[in-house]
Amino acid sequence: MGWAIALHGGAGDIAVNIPAERREPREAALRRILQIGVSALNAKCSPLDVVELVACELENCPHFNAGKGSVLTTNGTVEMEACIMDGNSKRCGAVSGVTTVVNPISLARQVMEKTPHIYLAFDGAESFARQQGLKTEDPSHFITPENIERLKQAKEANRVQQDYTQPIKPQVDPDGDSKLGTVGCVAVDGLGNLAAATSTGGLVNKMAGRIGDTPIVGAGTYANKLCAVSATGRGEAIMRDTVAREVAAVMEYKGLGLKEAATYVVHEVAPKGTTGVVAVSATGEIAMPFNTLGMFRASATEEGFMEVAIWSSESE
Amino acid sequence: MVGWAIAVHGGAGVDPNLPAERQEQAKQLLTRCLNLGIAALRSSVPAIDVVELVVRELETDPFFNSGRGSALTENGTVEMEASIMDGPGRRCGAVSGLTTVKNPVSLARLVMDKSPHSYLAFSGAENFAKQMGVDRVDNDYFITQDNVEMLKLAKEAGSIVFDYRIPKVCGTGVQSPIHMNGLPISIYAPETVGCVVVDNEGRCAAATSTGGLLNKRMGRIGDSPLIGAGTYACDVCGVSCTGEGEAIIRGTLAREVAAVMEYKGLQLQEAVDFVIKERLDDGKAGLIAVSKTGEVAYGFNCVGMFRGCATENGFMEVGIWG
């Protein structure tokens, strides 16, 4: 059996007529970053190193809702969170409320490896980052013009909803709505070692201090000896459905294969329009179901299969 | 209609040498909280309201590690967290990093009921508390002399452990002392209080609250506010966990009880036993649970868990040891 890798750049109501200038840079980034993950796996890097590396690249890319390019809180600031988990040991690390650390996923890894804790947040996470000498930038570094615009639109939409008290019709955002975004990566090597990583700026216009599903082990991120899962979508729904753990639990307790398990959780358990998942199993399978209009995603196997996609394909 | 059931806990991992008066105090507090819950259940108060009012009582009393009487952070301050979950609909609310909110579980409830989110933390949570007009006090209110002493001991123990590196297995047969979460059991403050309830309508709810790990780093979040780890409730059951946070998080312990009931068809006690036995690896923890059919159960794999439970048919039990 060979290695397998899958990564995502967020699930959401991504319009099929999204303008080329919005779609192409993201597709190109997914392709480039997938290749980085592939090279690392070919060089026999551990899945834990690979998912961290890939998540860092996705964080550094300003087109996705993580690291630079994170969506803004209602105060116009960035608050990032991330989580990483090792399948064999089930050791994990998570951070929330990160405002200056360039790579929150790396901070999460440091929490896992250098502290007796699993989860550090806000000032505590920031001061730990400084102690560890992680790269930091001024908070403005993470803010992009697109996200300033998104926040404006979200506040406008809220105002409209409150004024007119009409049923809210889901507006398909021609920008490729990153309201439901996140980035994530799952990987398995030829020996069945698994790892998962997820990172995000959260929900656009979120209350300051709001924590989503991403840093919650079992919700947005999970890995054990059977599979590794990273979820994206509406955080509050993913949290209540413990999505990532559910995929693994259904495999373990119902004996379903990865694809069946992931499909079951996304299409039967999670409410429509809220959830997408990338997952790999210890036997090298890949699954990437989503119940939103689209999910930016990419995957590859050692046998040479490679895919970059946004909307549904026949395999889903 | 089912018979209601309720369970409360004041934390797992108890010093076997805990003085008799302290044991007695603990049991009285657990009994008092159980009775509060029972009175509410007899008046048909819904499960979600019962767990909140019982945990409020546990937070207000300084005996256990939550609200007033919380264990102290490494800086000698209090940072509290809590979560609550309503079985029907699985709505949830959680808070972390609270420093002025008198009853964290009630703020978690407000997050669930009055905010568009499920989890708020640190200054964002404190701001929300201000907006909601909940009871707020200076951080000093939560600090008790007992806990100031414990922190001193924990810091001393910390330096001993690092310097001497006492091996767990020793050729001379010397027993290393019991440890929980890296601290000798004699100074470990069992983390967390919690309550699970199923009411006459078969609705389950769960709530957990804590000051967290004694001598913790600022910003450290444990299992208590994490849905699926420290707290979980669904149609089938309500669960609240306590113990070593890392083990509870990695084992997604609270969710696991529900999952094995749903997917393996286990009854409540079997599910609790299975999860404690199989899902903790080297970790030490305990949990309380109720099912929609009116059962109550608990389990723990460490030295002691402060707990109490009662059912409508008159069963009542308060205990500490195995």
Interface residues (C-beta under 8 A of the other chain):
Chain A: K90 R91 C92 A94 S96 G97 T115 P116 H117 I118 Y119 L120 A121 F122 D123 G124 A125 S127 F128 L203 K206 M207 A208 G209 R210 I211 G212 I216 V217 G218 A219 Y222 G235 E236 M239 R240 D241 T242 R245 E246 A249 V250 Y253 K254
Chain B: R90 R91 C92 A94 S96 G97 S115 P116 H117 S118 Y119 L120 A121 F122 S123 G124 A125 N127 F128 N181 G182 L213 K216 R217 M218 G219 R220 I221 G222 L226 I227 G228 A229 Y232 G245 E246 I249 R250 G251 T252 R255 E256 A259 V260 Y263 K264 D281
